[in-house]
């Protein structure tokens, strides 16, 4: 197998994607198949890098065993990708387990049979000579031809099913990045079909004459198709996750920026009524780098509103000037959402961090025009 053109950066991308998803996969069952697919492809593509190929064989003391590692983890990755697409759009819980029972065990048995047969045929071949060009060197042997045939047959059936799933799921996807990602995966699946066809050409054709020329061209082409297909599938798989991560980061940055904009107003109000603050007063550093900025923003809006409600019912708010109290009450009544007697709570009310144009808009406007008390104190005239 010609491995010289396999770029080491490709498995690095898969390792990064799989490891980044590992923490969430530990806690969320529905995220585990995609994480497993990314890591399995990462192992397979890593073993395909010539320098790693030779070192793996040296570490394990078995010539060319890296080729078996590549095949086995490639099949595991395809299986995990099938599971990922099968779970896509399926609710978690009992229905997801029922779907696995109806669909998964048969494919798991097929995977186990393909892996087992590949292992048996590989060790039956007894190939003592190390080579990074595995198919070119040993593809003419009947045992290795059977070994490759099992892998190609498994990939062929799996790729057909993957293509069907991609077409179905992408047509149903309402999220743009998921729909585009699935279509990109479909392109990678098509390249996988091309790769399988190239390998068949390498195995069938002889090295002599015109057929030999075609075989050598196929041998040079297959790593290019392999790398391109892997990159395309990786991009398609990671695009929805990258979009989700970006949205999460953007929301976090927006919430932290809103915390900073509200901080002067909140600081003055909670200094006047420190009892409204639950727990310790968060520092500026905590607002910038602390965990869960959305919850911090939710609490901050409630604490500001608690002071405003106290002022509304006539309670004395120390350190605030009459002008500040008037501005605070005007901000309290600036939205119909806040006209009730009780503040919204976490169990059923609108979450302030979810919509800066709703409950937060009047607070942000109040914070923009808020002046510290020492600037708003009336002049003393004689």
C-alpha positions as CSV (number, residue, x, y, z in Angstrom):
1,X,0.0,0.0,0.0
2,X,1.5,3.3,-1.0
3,X,1.6,5.5,2.1
4,X,4.0,8.2,1.3
5,X,1.5,10.9,0.4
6,X,-0.6,10.5,3.6
7,X,-0.3,13.9,5.4
8,X,0.2,13.6,9.1
9,X,-2.0,16.6,9.6
10,X,-5.1,14.6,8.7
11,X,-5.0,12.3,11.7
12,X,-4.2,15.2,13.9
13,X,-7.5,16.9,12.9
14,X,-9.4,13.7,13.7
15,X,-7.5,13.3,17.1
16,X,-8.4,16.9,17.9
17,X,-12.0,16.5,17.0
18,X,-12.4,13.2,18.9
19,X,-10.6,14.3,22.0
20,X,-12.5,17.6,22.1
21,X,-15.8,15.7,22.1
22,X,-14.7,13.1,24.6
23,X,-15.7,15.0,27.8
24,X,-19.3,15.5,26.6
25,X,-19.4,12.0,25.2
26,X,-18.7,10.6,28.7
27,X,-21.9,12.2,30.0
28,X,-24.2,12.1,26.9
29,X,-24.8,8.7,25.4
30,X,-26.0,10.0,22.0
31,X,-22.7,11.8,21.5
32,X,-20.5,8.7,22.0
33,X,-20.8,7.2,18.5
34,X,-19.5,10.3,16.7
35,X,-16.6,10.6,19.3
36,X,-15.8,6.9,18.7
37,X,-15.9,7.4,14.9
38,X,-13.5,10.3,15.0
39,X,-11.1,8.5,17.3
40,X,-11.2,5.3,15.3
41,X,-10.5,7.1,12.1
42,X,-7.7,9.0,13.9
43,X,-6.1,5.7,14.9
44,X,-6.5,4.3,11.3
45,X,-5.1,7.3,9.6
46,X,-2.2,7.6,12.1
47,X,-1.2,4.0,11.4
48,X,-1.3,4.9,7.7
49,X,1.5,7.4,8.1
50,X,4.7,5.7,6.9
51,X,6.9,6.7,9.9
52,X,4.2,5.6,12.4
53,X,3.6,2.4,10.4
54,X,7.1,1.2,10.8
55,X,7.3,2.2,14.4
56,X,4.1,0.4,15.3
57,X,5.4,-2.7,13.7
58,X,8.6,-2.3,15.7
59,X,6.8,-1.7,19.0
60,X,4.6,-4.8,18.6
61,X,7.3,-6.9,17.1
62,X,5.1,-8.0,14.2
63,X,5.9,-7.1,10.6
64,X,3.2,-5.1,8.8
65,X,0.7,-5.3,11.7
66,X,0.1,-1.6,11.3
67,X,-1.8,-2.4,8.1
68,X,-4.1,-4.7,10.2
69,X,-4.5,-1.9,12.8
70,X,-5.5,0.5,10.0
71,X,-8.1,-1.9,8.6
72,X,-9.6,-2.8,11.9
73,X,-10.0,0.7,13.1
74,X,-11.2,1.9,9.7
75,X,-14.0,-0.7,9.9
76,X,-14.8,0.4,13.5
77,X,-14.9,4.0,12.4
78,X,-17.3,3.3,9.6
79,X,-19.5,1.3,12.0
80,X,-19.5,4.1,14.6
81,X,-20.4,6.6,11.8
82,X,-23.4,4.4,10.8
83,X,-24.5,4.4,14.5
84,X,-24.1,8.2,14.6
85,X,-26.3,8.7,11.5
86,X,-28.8,6.1,12.7
87,X,-29.1,8.0,16.1
88,X,-29.3,11.4,14.3
89,X,-32.7,12.9,14.9
90,X,-33.7,10.0,17.3
91,X,-34.8,11.1,20.8
92,X,-32.6,9.9,23.6
93,X,-33.9,7.4,26.1
94,X,-35.9,4.3,25.6
95,X,-36.7,4.9,21.9
96,X,-32.9,5.3,21.2
97,X,-32.2,2.0,22.9
98,X,-35.1,0.4,21.0
99,X,-33.7,1.7,17.8
100,X,-30.3,0.2,18.6
101,X,-31.9,-3.2,19.5
102,X,-33.7,-3.3,16.1
103,X,-30.8,-2.1,14.0
104,X,-27.4,-2.3,15.8
105,X,-26.8,-5.9,16.8
106,X,-26.9,-7.2,13.3
107,X,-24.3,-4.7,12.1
108,X,-22.2,-5.3,15.2
109,X,-22.2,-9.0,14.4
110,X,-21.1,-8.2,10.8
111,X,-18.4,-5.9,12.1
112,X,-17.1,-8.6,14.5
113,X,-17.1,-11.2,11.7
114,X,-15.2,-8.9,9.3
115,X,-12.6,-8.0,12.0
116,X,-12.2,-11.6,13.1
117,X,-11.8,-12.8,9.5
118,X,-9.3,-10.1,8.8
119,X,-7.2,-10.9,11.8
120,X,-7.2,-14.6,11.0
121,X,-6.2,-14.1,7.3
122,X,-3.5,-11.5,8.2
123,X,-1.7,-13.9,10.6
124,X,-2.2,-16.8,8.3
125,X,-0.3,-15.0,5.6
126,X,2.9,-15.0,7.7
127,X,4.6,-11.9,6.2
128,X,8.1,-11.6,7.8
129,X,9.4,-8.8,5.5
130,X,8.5,-5.3,6.6
131,X,7.2,-2.9,3.9
132,X,5.4,0.3,3.8
133,X,3.9,-0.6,0.4
134,X,1.8,-3.4,1.7
135,X,-0.7,-3.9,-1.2
136,X,1.9,-3.4,-3.9
137,X,4.2,-6.0,-2.2
138,X,1.7,-8.6,-1.0
139,X,-1.5,-8.0,-2.9
140,X,-0.8,-10.9,-5.3
141,X,-0.9,-13.5,-2.5
142,X,-4.3,-15.2,-2.3
143,X,-4.5,-14.9,1.5
144,X,-3.9,-11.1,1.4
145,X,-6.3,-10.7,-1.6
146,X,-8.9,-12.4,0.6
147,X,-7.9,-10.2,3.5
148,X,-8.4,-7.1,1.4
149,X,-11.6,-8.4,-0.2
150,X,-13.2,-8.7,3.3
151,X,-12.3,-5.1,4.1
152,X,-13.5,-3.8,0.7
153,X,-16.8,-5.8,1.0
154,X,-17.5,-4.4,4.4
155,X,-16.7,-0.9,3.3
156,X,-18.8,-1.3,0.2
157,X,-21.9,-2.4,2.1
158,X,-21.4,0.2,4.8
159,X,-20.8,3.0,2.3
160,X,-24.0,2.2,0.5
161,X,-25.9,2.3,3.8
162,X,-24.1,5.5,4.7
163,X,-25.1,7.1,1.4
164,X,-28.7,6.2,2.0
165,X,-28.6,7.6,5.5
166,X,-26.9,10.8,4.4
167,X,-29.5,11.4,1.7
168,X,-32.4,10.7,4.2
169,X,-31.0,12.7,7.1
170,X,-29.8,15.7,5.1
171,X,-33.3,16.0,3.5
172,X,-34.9,16.1,6.9
173,X,-32.4,18.3,8.7
174,X,-33.7,21.7,9.6
175,X,-30.4,23.1,10.9
176,X,-28.3,24.5,8.0
177,X,-24.9,23.4,9.2
178,X,-26.1,19.9,9.9
179,X,-27.7,19.7,6.4
180,X,-24.5,21.0,4.8
181,X,-22.3,18.8,7.0
182,X,-24.2,15.7,6.0
183,X,-23.9,16.6,2.3
184,X,-20.2,17.0,2.7
185,X,-20.0,13.6,4.4
186,X,-21.9,12.3,1.3
187,X,-19.1,13.6,-0.9
188,X,-16.6,11.8,1.3
189,X,-18.6,8.6,1.1
190,X,-18.5,8.9,-2.7
191,X,-14.7,9.3,-2.5
192,X,-14.7,6.2,-0.3
193,X,-16.4,4.3,-3.1
194,X,-13.7,5.5,-5.5
195,X,-11.0,4.4,-3.1
196,X,-12.5,0.9,-2.9
197,X,-12.6,0.7,-6.7
198,X,-9.0,1.7,-6.9
199,X,-8.0,-1.0,-4.4
200,X,-9.8,-3.6,-6.4
201,X,-7.9,-2.5,-9.5
202,X,-4.6,-2.8,-7.6
203,X,-5.5,-6.3,-6.4
204,X,-6.9,-7.6,-9.7
205,X,-4.5,-6.3,-12.3
206,X,-1.0,-7.7,-12.9
207,X,2.2,-5.6,-12.8
208,X,3.2,-6.4,-16.4
209,X,2.3,-4.6,-19.6
210,X,-0.5,-2.1,-19.9
211,X,-2.3,-3.6,-16.9
212,X,0.8,-2.9,-14.9
213,X,0.8,0.7,-15.9
214,X,-2.8,1.1,-14.8
215,X,-2.0,-0.7,-11.5
216,X,0.9,1.6,-10.8
217,X,-1.2,4.6,-11.5
218,X,-3.9,3.3,-9.2
219,X,-1.2,2.7,-6.5
220,X,-0.2,6.4,-6.8
221,X,-3.7,7.6,-6.8
222,X,-5.2,5.7,-3.8
223,X,-3.5,7.6,-1.0
224,X,-4.6,10.9,-2.6
225,X,-8.2,9.7,-2.7
226,X,-7.9,8.3,0.9
227,X,-6.6,11.5,2.3
228,X,-9.1,13.7,0.4
229,X,-12.0,11.4,1.4
230,X,-10.9,11.5,5.0
231,X,-10.6,15.2,5.1
232,X,-14.0,15.7,3.5
233,X,-15.7,13.3,5.9
234,X,-13.9,15.0,8.8
235,X,-15.0,18.4,7.7
236,X,-18.6,17.2,7.3
237,X,-18.6,15.5,10.7
238,X,-17.1,18.5,12.5
239,X,-19.0,21.3,10.9
240,X,-22.2,21.0,13.0
241,X,-20.1,20.5,16.2
242,X,-17.9,23.6,15.2
243,X,-21.1,25.6,14.6
244,X,-22.5,24.6,18.0
245,X,-19.2,25.4,19.7
246,X,-19.0,28.8,18.0
247,X,-22.6,29.6,19.0
248,X,-21.8,28.6,22.6
249,X,-18.6,30.7,22.7
250,X,-20.4,33.7,21.1
251,X,-23.2,33.5,23.6
252,X,-20.7,33.3,26.4
253,X,-18.8,36.4,25.1
254,X,-22.1,38.2,24.7
255,X,-23.1,37.4,28.3
256,X,-19.8,38.5,29.7
257,X,-20.0,41.7,27.8
258,X,-23.5,42.3,29.1
259,X,-22.2,41.6,32.7
260,X,-19.6,44.2,32.3
261,X,-22.1,46.8,30.9
262,X,-24.4,46.1,33.9
263,X,-21.6,46.0,36.5
264,X,-21.5,49.8,37.4
265,X,-25.3,49.9,37.9
266,X,-25.4,46.6,39.8
267,X,-22.4,47.6,42.0
268,X,-24.2,50.8,43.1
269,X,-27.5,49.1,43.7
270,X,-26.1,46.2,45.7
271,X,-23.9,48.5,47.7
272,X,-27.1,50.2,48.7
273,X,-28.8,46.9,49.5
274,X,-26.2,44.2,49.9
275,X,-28.7,41.7,51.3
276,X,-30.1,41.1,47.7
277,X,-26.8,39.4,46.7
278,X,-26.8,35.7,47.2
279,X,-23.3,34.5,48.3
280,X,-20.2,36.6,47.9
281,X,-20.0,39.6,45.6
282,X,-18.4,38.5,42.4
283,X,-15.2,40.3,41.4
284,X,-14.5,41.8,38.0
285,X,-12.2,38.9,37.3
286,X,-15.1,36.4,38.1
287,X,-17.3,38.3,35.6
288,X,-14.5,38.1,33.0
289,X,-13.4,34.5,33.5
290,X,-15.8,32.8,35.9
291,X,-17.9,29.8,35.0
292,X,-21.5,29.9,33.7
293,X,-21.8,33.6,32.6
294,X,-25.4,33.0,31.6
295,X,-26.4,32.1,35.1
296,X,-24.4,35.1,36.5
297,X,-26.3,37.4,34.2
298,X,-29.6,35.8,35.2
299,X,-28.8,36.4,38.9
300,X,-27.5,39.9,38.2
301,X,-30.8,40.9,36.5
302,X,-32.8,39.5,39.4
303,X,-30.6,41.4,42.0
304,X,-31.0,44.7,40.2
305,X,-34.8,44.1,40.0
306,X,-35.0,43.2,43.7
307,X,-33.5,46.6,44.6
308,X,-36.0,48.3,42.2
309,X,-38.9,46.4,43.7
310,X,-37.9,47.5,47.2
311,X,-37.7,51.1,46.0
312,X,-41.2,50.8,44.4
313,X,-42.8,49.7,47.6
314,X,-41.3,52.6,49.5
315,X,-38.4,51.0,51.2
316,X,-35.4,53.2,51.9
317,X,-32.5,52.5,49.7
318,X,-29.4,54.0,51.4
319,X,-26.7,55.8,49.3
320,X,-29.0,56.3,46.3
321,X,-30.0,59.8,45.3
322,X,-33.7,60.6,44.5
323,X,-32.7,61.0,40.9
324,X,-31.2,57.5,40.9
325,X,-34.3,56.0,42.5
326,X,-36.5,57.7,39.9
327,X,-34.3,56.4,37.1
328,X,-34.4,52.9,38.6
329,X,-38.2,52.9,38.9
330,X,-38.4,54.1,35.3
331,X,-36.2,51.2,34.2
332,X,-38.3,48.8,36.2
333,X,-41.5,49.8,34.4
334,X,-39.9,50.0,30.9
335,X,-41.0,46.5,30.0
336,X,-44.3,44.7,30.4
337,X,-42.4,41.6,31.4
338,X,-41.4,43.2,34.7
339,X,-44.8,44.7,35.7
340,X,-45.6,41.8,38.1
341,X,-45.0,41.9,41.8
342,X,-42.5,39.0,41.8
343,X,-39.3,38.6,39.8
344,X,-39.1,35.9,37.2
345,X,-37.6,32.7,38.6
346,X,-35.5,29.9,37.2
347,X,-38.4,27.4,37.2
348,X,-40.7,29.1,34.8
349,X,-39.9,32.7,34.0
350,X,-38.1,34.1,31.0
351,X,-34.3,33.7,31.3
352,X,-32.8,37.2,31.0
353,X,-29.6,35.8,29.3
354,X,-31.7,34.3,26.5
355,X,-32.8,37.5,25.0
356,X,-30.9,40.7,25.4
357,X,-33.7,42.5,23.5
358,X,-36.3,41.5,26.1
359,X,-35.8,41.9,29.8
360,X,-32.2,43.0,29.5
361,X,-32.9,45.9,27.1
362,X,-34.3,48.3,29.6
363,X,-31.6,47.4,32.1
364,X,-28.9,48.0,29.5
365,X,-30.4,51.3,28.7
366,X,-30.6,52.2,32.4
367,X,-26.9,51.1,32.8
368,X,-26.0,53.3,29.8
369,X,-27.5,56.4,31.4
370,X,-26.7,55.6,35.0
371,X,-24.6,58.1,36.9
372,X,-22.8,57.4,40.2
373,X,-24.3,59.2,43.2
374,X,-21.5,61.6,43.7
375,X,-22.1,63.0,40.2
376,X,-25.9,63.3,40.7
377,X,-25.9,65.0,44.1
378,X,-27.8,68.3,44.0
379,X,-25.9,71.5,44.4
380,X,-26.1,73.3,47.7
381,X,-27.1,76.9,47.1
382,X,-27.3,79.7,49.5
